[in-house]
Amino acid sequence: MGLYLGIDTSNYTTSAAFFDSGSGKVYSSRRLLPVKPGEKGLRQSDAVFHHTAALPERIQELCEQYPGSIALSAVAASDRPEDREGSYMPCFTVGTSFVKSLSQLEGIPLYFHSHQHGHIAAALYSADRMDILTDSFIAFHVSGGTTEAVLCEPDPQRIFTCKPLLKTSDLKAGQAIDRVGVMLGLPFPAGKALDRLSLESKEVFTPKISSKDGCPSLSGIENQCEKRYRDGAKPCDVARFCLDSIGAALRA
């Protein structure tokens, strides 16, 4: 039984969570990094600054949520985007520096994992299917940094490994969503707002996606959405077309 702290400082969210192994409960705190209206992202130097400022607030919120006394058994953080050679992003150093210091001060174990590992494990936890980790399975990681299918296999040291199988040949799904969302005047990152907007559409689209060797191309989605918008399509229909196109790419 113990209390564990996990940190993730990625683009574009500062996240922290407690896991209480005694009760099985998770306590979490997260906040999106601020992006000026009309802009399509942040420079890594700005992301590092905002994470550094936001992380203490996330820790404070966690401490206020947790009902018992706080005595950590171990700490962990994501230290790279993906579990492969050369995968690196400066914003992750904010979380790793914090947990390294905490581990040394408290004399407790320290663990690192990739951001992709965190996404996949979080999906399994949310679906109450952590049992899948004992077997091989395929996961789809769809974000602004990557859109790919990976083969996940059990590993005694890292819990599981990820081997890329197929991925988009150009634009990532998250990039397409954010660019279309900004074009429609939605805040960045635009995923949640674009999703809500698409629900207002009554249209049914059957987009055609170009693909080579199982790797779909998403670069045309942004251009098609822009053309539809210029030609007078309703914003909700443009949003629906964008998401339907990404769905078609994943099915392909």
QUITAQUI-V71456 format. One record per run of one state. SS is the DSSP state (alpha for helix, beta for strand, coil for the rest). FROM is the first residue (numbers start at 1). LEN is the number of residues. If there is no record, write none. Layout:
BEGIN
ss,from,len
SS,FROM,LEN
SS,FROM,LEN
END
This chain:
BEGIN
ss,from,len
coil,1,2
beta,3,8
coil,11,2
beta,13,8
coil,21,4
beta,25,8
coil,33,11
alpha,44,22
coil,66,6
beta,72,9
coil,81,11
alpha,92,15
coil,107,2
beta,109,6
alpha,115,12
coil,127,3
alpha,130,5
coil,135,2
beta,137,6
coil,143,4
beta,147,9
coil,156,3
beta,159,9
coil,168,5
alpha,173,11
coil,184,7
alpha,191,8
coil,199,12
beta,211,2
coil,213,2
beta,215,2
coil,217,2
alpha,219,12
coil,231,4
alpha,235,17
coil,252,1
END
